[in-house]
Amino acid sequence: MTIKELNNMLALKLQKEMASYKQDLLKQKPEEIVLKSFETLTKEELIDIFSYKDLEKEEIQALLKENNILDTLWERWHTSDGKTFEGLEDNVELSIGNIKEKYQNERKKQRER
């Protein structure tokens, strides 16, 4: 697959994750929806970051294997120090590196079998 095709798959995956998140949110009480508004905004910002990010093929492949990219990135950023949007993009970089490393380790284990 080309990088463009993989990027399209990643964009679709992120949109599906966000749609699922919003569907689950709509089942909550209004108070809970309000409490999660910052999480919602942050996840939308994450999708925007991915729309202009130049990722390597292996990074995209690793992200596509991740169960829920938005939840993973939200949790990592939300629990980190400095919670500013400037720090969000840096956190994305670190998280992509961690996800890629996990992906490489899984591929290595599969080859050793």
Secondary structure as UniProt FT lines:
FT   HELIX           3..26
FT   HELIX           30..35
FT   HELIX           37..52
FT   HELIX           57..65
FT   HELIX           69..78
FT   TURN            81..82
FT   HELIX           85..112
//
